[in-house]
Amino acid sequence: MKSAIRLSALLCALAVVPATAAIGPARAAAAADEPLYAVSMGDSYIAGEGARWSGNAAGRKNNGGIPKELWDKTDRVVTDGLALDQIYAPEDLLSDDTTPGCHRSDTSEITAVRGTSFGSGTIKKVFNLACSGATTDDILTRHHKEQPPQIQQLDALVSRNPKSLAFVVISIGGNDLDLAGVMAKCGESWKASEYCSTNTAITGPLYENTRTLKTKVTIVIDKVKGVLKERGSNAKIILQSYPHPLASGEAATTPQSDENSWDRWSTYGCPFYNKDLLYLSKEAGPSLTITLKDTAKSSGVHFLDLSTALEGHQVCSKDARQTGYADDGSIYVPPANKSEWARYAARTEMTVSMKQEVFHPNQRGQQAMGNCLGRFTLQIDRSTNGMTAKCTGGPGLAPGEMTLTLEK
């Protein structure tokens, strides 16, 4: 799809973005012949990056590589018989397995609210405008992966049917801070037997960028409000935070004494020191969550805290299992309540597209986040703007068993 493509054509394509089972809600004041709809905007976490995978497969100890028969058991292209353009929408530039695109997936978070009630109606359609790698600039002014700025896409969409829009949910900010880059540098530091958490060349820019993030996200929210107001829409706005894809140090999959073992990477896909895992999950991640929460509060919009949504199912977690060989040589595929819900750093050959998926919620992680969003929208349906809730998972819980706690 070229950037010159007309927005009307884009919206026709978006109308067929796959949507699955329901959990969430939608808006009331729509005419009977105007079905309610919901929209997601932002970056990879809400686009659905990583949903090609239903879990992770254990690698061979010490020598790297993952047996294909194990890898296939986690790949939905194999297990579900799906083409890649059925998992990741074909109109978002994903033409093959080497072309990184927006990766808007068939099980992305927003799909969970299709078919659910909101006010006096039911959400019939969902539109996923998010794109992997997007920053606040890509929402506001810049073409990204040959897509128009998302605010333009939203305006074109809402102008068609402003009264039937239930809500807009936004996930943005992580790429402005280059969090993915920080995690990658921590992995490289482990390979060099160094800590990233004590390297100010890595941690310094993150703190500096966090100071300006509130202003950037506030502008995004204001622009979305402006579009809704101009088009006559009373839709709700939700800003959400990011789930931590990596377990904290004390929950890591190998003991402290084994931190330098290549099994850490080869078997578990977890090339990090426990000290650095603690930094990422207890300092870097929470700093972003606090900033986004403060932004939502000052902007008067709803806030959904997903920081602990993958708890007990993160990469590196000792509480989660990988697909592997049982004692009798058969293949063990852990059920959803016992598996990892984020994509790991597999020590094997990966396409560019696969590298883009690393440390993002997989299919089950997206389903868990969708459960959180759906249950939260049931609450905001009956409230004014400014509601805050935290959604938490846990060891042994399935994606549909999240705990939603409202902040008073």
N, C-alpha and C positions, 0 to 999 in steps of 0.2 A: 504494500500500500504506500503510495507516494504522498508527500506532504501536501501536494496540490489537490489532493482528493477533496471533494466537497463534503462538508459536514453532514449533509443529508444522507450521503452514501455511507458515511461512517456510522451514523446512527442506525441505519438499516442493518449494518453488520452487527452492531452492538446488540440489536434486538434479539439476535439468535445466540448470544453468549449462553452456554449451557447452564442450567440451574437444577439443583437437586432437592433433596428432602428439606422440610421446613421446620423452623423452630421459632422464628421471630414475628414481627408485626408491620403495620402501615397506617395510612392517613385517612381521615374521615370525609372531608367536605367534597368528595368527588361525585360527579354524576354517575348514574348507574352504568352508562355505556363507556365510561372512562376508567379502566382498571387502575388500581393503585400500583405504584412502583417505588422502588428504592434504588439508591445510587451509592457506589463506593468510589473513592478517589484516593490517589496517593501513590505509594511505592510498592515494592515487591511483596511485603508482608501481607498486604490486603489484596494485591493482585492475584495471589495464589501461587507464587513461586515455590517450587519444591513438591507440588502435588502429583508429580509423576510417580512418586515413591510412596509405598504404604509402610515402609520401615527400612531398616538398615541390615546388611548382611555382614557377618563376621569374616574378617580376612584371615589369611594364613599367618601364623605366628612367625615373626622375624624376617620373613622373606617377601612380605607385601603381596599384593594381588588378592582378589576375591574370587573364589570358585564361581564359574558362570551359573551353575545350577542353584547356588544360593542367591546370587545377584538377581537372577530371573524371578525368584520367589518374592522379591520386593518391588519389582518393576511392573507397574500397571499396564504397560504396553504388552507385557507377556501374560500376567495373571488375569487381566480383564479383557484382553484382546482388543485394546484400543489403539488407534493411530495417535501419534503425537498431536496432530491437529484436532483431535477430539478431547485431549486433556488440556492442551493450551490452545486457546482460540486461534484459528488460522489467520484471522484478519489482523493479528497483532505482530506480524512479521516473522513468526516462527514457521519457516518453510521447510526446515529440515533439522536434524539433530546437532548441527554445528552453528546454526544461526541464533544467537541470543536475542530474544524479543521481549515483549512486555510480560509474557508468561501469565496471562489471565487464565486461570484454570477452571475446570468444570466443577471443582469442589471448593472454590474460593469462599472466603468467609461470607460474603454477601448472598451467596446462593442459598444459605440456610434459612433466609427469611421469606423465600418465595412460597406462597400458598398459606401464609399465616394471617391472622386477623390483626387489624390495627384500627382503632376507632370503630366505625360501623362498617368497615369494608375489609377486603382481603387483598394482600399484595399479590399481584398476578405476574409482575415482571421485575427483574433486577437488571441493572446496568453496571458493569464493571469498567470504569474509566481509568483505573490505576495501571501503572506501568513500572516494571522492575527497573530499579536504578534511578527513579525520579527523585528530584529535589523540589524544594519550594519554588524555584524558578521554573521548573517544568510544569508546575500547576499554573503558574501565573503568566509567563511571557514566552517561554522557550519551547520550540519543537524538540521532542525527545523520541528517539528511535522512529523517526518519520511520522510521529503522531503530533497533532496540533496541541497547544497548551490545554491542559485539562479543564481550565476554567471556560475556555471557548467551547469545548465539547459539552460541558454542563449547561451552558447558556443555550446552546442549540437544542439540547434535549429537553430542558425545562420549558422552553418557549412553545414547544408542541403541546404540552399538557401540564400547565403549572399547578392546577388545583389538585391533581391526583398524586403528586409527589409526597411520599410519606416522610422520608428522611434521607439525609446525606451523611455518610460516615467517612471520616478522613483519617488516614494514617500517613504521616509525613514527618520528616526531621532527621531520621536516621542517616540518610545519605548526605544531608547537609553537614553532619558530624563525621562522615566517613567511618561509621562504626564497623562496616564490613572490612574496611582497610585496616582498622585497628586490630580486629580479630585475626586477620591474615598475618599481620606483623607479629602478633603474639605467637602464632604458630611457627613462623620463621625463627623467632627468638628461641623457641623450644628446641628446634633443630640445631641451633647454634649453642645450645646449653647456656642460654641467658634468659633472664626475666624481662618481660616487656613492661610489667607494672612498675618497675623502678627506673625505666628509661624515659626521661623527660622529653626526648625527641619524639616519642610515641604518645605519651600521655598529655604533654603540654598543649598541642594543637586541639585535642579533644575538649579540654577545659576552656580554651579560648573560644572555640566555635560554639560551645554551649551558652556562653554569655550573650551571643547575638541571636540565638535560635528563637527565643520567645518573640522577638520583634518579627522575624520572618514568618512564623506560624500564625501570629496574630493577623498579619496582612492577608494570609491565605483565608483565614476564617472571615475576615471583613469582606473580602472579594466574593466569597460564596454567599454571605449574607446579602451583598449588593445584588447579585444575580437573582436570588430568590425574591427580594423585595421588588426589583424592577419588573420581574415577570409575574408578580402577584401570587407567589407561592408562600404558604404558611408552614412549609416543611421544617422538621426538626433538624438540628445539626449535632453530630456526635464526633468528638475528637477522641482517638484512642491511642494508647501507648503500645509498646512493643513487648512481646513475650521473650523471655531469656531463653535462647536455644541451647545454652551450655549449662551443665550442672555447676553448682558452686563447689569450691574446693573440698569441703567436708563430705560432699555427696558424690565425689568422683569415683569412677569405676575401678580404679586400681589404687592400692595403698601408696602412701607417701614414698616408701622405699623403692617402689617400682616406677617412679616418675620418669626416669631416664631410659626405661626399657622401650625398645622399638615396638613392642606389643601395643604400647599406648596408641600408636598411630596405625600400625599394620592391622591389628585385631579390632580395636575400638574406634578408629577414626577420630582420635582425640589427642592431637599433638600439642598439649598444653601442660604447664606446671600447675599444681593445685593453687599455688600462690597467685598465679595469673588468672585462673578460673575465679578465684575469690574477688580479684580486682574487677573483672568483667561483670560478674553477677551482683556484687555488693557495692561497687562504686560507680563504674561507667554506666551500667544499665539504669540503676536507680536515679542517677543524676539526670538522665534524659526523661525518665518518668515524672520526676518532680517538676521539671521545666514544663512539660506538656500539661500536666495537671494544673499548674499555676496559670498557664495560658488559657486553658478552657475556662477556669474560674473567672479570670479577669474579662474574658470575652463573653461570658454569660451563656456558654453552650454546655452540652452534656459531655461527661468524660467517662470513658471505659478503660479501666486499668487492667491490662492483660499481662502484666509483668510476670505473674506466677501461673499463667495458664498452662504452661508445659511442665509444671512441677512434677517430678517423679518419672518423667518421660523424656528428659533432655538428653542431648548427646553428652557422653561421659558419665551419665548417671548410673550408679550401682544398682538402682531400683528398676532399671529398664533392661529388657532383653533384646538381643539381635537374632535374626534368622541364622541358624548354624546347624551343625551336626549333633545329633543325640548320641548317647553312648553306644547304641546299637547300629550306628552308621546312617540311620534315617535322618531326614531333614526336619528340623524343628522350626516351625513358624509361629512366633509368639502372637497371641491374640492382641487386639487393640489396647486392652487395659494393662498389658505388660510390655508393650513394645516402645521403641523410641519414636517420638513425634516430630523430630526435626532431622534434616539431612546432615550427614556427617562429612568429614574430610577424608573420603576414601583414598587409601594409598594404592591407586591403580590408575590406568589410563582413562582420562575423561575427556569428553568433547567440551568445547567452549560453553555450550548450553548447559551441560551438567555442572561445570564449575560454578556457573551462575547460581545454581540451586543450593550450594553448600551453606549450612547453618540457617536454613529457612524452614519454617514449619512444613512438614510433608502432608500427605493427604489427611492423615489422622489429626495432625496438628491444626490444619485448616478446619476440620470438622469440629474440633474442640473450640476454636475461636468463634466459629459460627454459632455453636451452642451458647457461648457467652453473649454474643451480639443479639441473638434472638431473644434470650431471656431479659436482656437489658432493655430492648425496645418495648417489651411488654410493660416495663415500668415507666419509660418516658412517655408512652402513649397517654398516661394519666397524670403527667406532671408538667410543670413549666420548665423552661430551660434552666440548666445549672445542676442537674442531678449527677452524682458521681457514684460509681460502683466498681468493685474489684472482683475479678473472676479468677478462681483458683482451681487448679487440678490437684492431683496427688497420686502417689504410688498405688497401683491397683485399680485406679478409676478409668472408666471408658470415656471417650470423647463426649458422650451425651450425659455425663454425670458431673459436670462442673458445678462449683459452688459460687454463687453470686452473692456478694455482700454489699448492701447499700450503705453509703457513708451518710451519717446524720449531720 
